[in-house]
Amino acid sequence: MSKQLLTEVHVFCPNRVLQNSILDPSWPRFDVRDTVKVTCEPGYEIVKGYQTIPHFYAECHEDGIWKTPDYSCQREWAST
């Protein structure tokens, strides 16, 4: 009977959810199921379609990718 070697692979998510985003907490990497508060860098705002929001929460998934609800950090429009 042959023995199979089982190797546990530890998956991490990167310390960036979106381009131009800020994470709270801010760590070098995150474990699966970690949740972070996402805001945008100064001069950017979180946008989904025509909606803007101040922040959202993202969760690190088993595939090493953040679960985000299709938001992005886009440059704020200057009001004139």
For each residue, the residues with C-beta under 8 A, 3 or more apart:
1:
2:
3:
4:
5:
6:
7:
8:
9:
10: 31
11: 32 62 63 64
12: 29 30 31 32 60 64
13: 29 30 31 32 34 60 61 64 65 66
14: 29 30 64
15: 23 26 27 28 29 30
16: 19 21 23
17: 21 23 36 38 58 66 68
18: 21 38 40 68 71 72 73
19: 16 72 73
20: 40 41 44 73
21: 16 17 18 38 39 40 41 73
22: 26 38 39 40 41
23: 15 16 17 26 27 36 37 38
24: 36 37 38 39
25: 36
26: 15 22 23
27: 15 23 30
28: 15
29: 12 13 14 15
30: 12 13 14 15 27 34 36 60
31: 10 12 13 34 60
32: 11 12 13 60 61 62 64
33: 59 60
34: 13 30 31 59 60
35: 57 58 59 60
36: 17 23 24 25 30 57 58
37: 23 24 55 56 57
38: 17 18 21 22 23 24 46 55 56 57 58 68 71
39: 21 22 24 46 54 55
40: 18 20 21 22 44 45 46 73
41: 20 21 22 44 73
42:
43: 75 76
44: 20 40 41 73 74 75 76
45: 40 52 73 74 76
46: 38 39 40 52 53 54 55 56 71 72 73
47: 50 51 52 71 72 73 74
48: 51 53 69 70 71 72
49:
50: 47
51: 47 48
52: 45 46 47
53: 46 48 56 71
54: 39 46
55: 37 38 39 46
56: 37 38 46 53 68 69 71
57: 35 36 37 38
58: 17 35 36 38 66 67 68
59: 33 34 35 66 67
60: 12 13 30 31 32 33 34 35 64 66 67
61: 13 32 64 65 66 67
62: 11 32
63: 11
64: 11 12 13 14 32 60 61
65: 13 61
66: 13 17 58 59 60 61
67: 58 59 60 61
68: 17 18 38 56 58 71
69: 48 56
70: 48
71: 18 38 46 47 48 53 56 68
72: 18 19 46 47 48
73: 18 19 20 21 40 41 44 45 46 47
74: 44 45 47
75: 43 44
76: 43 44 45
77:
78:
79:
80:
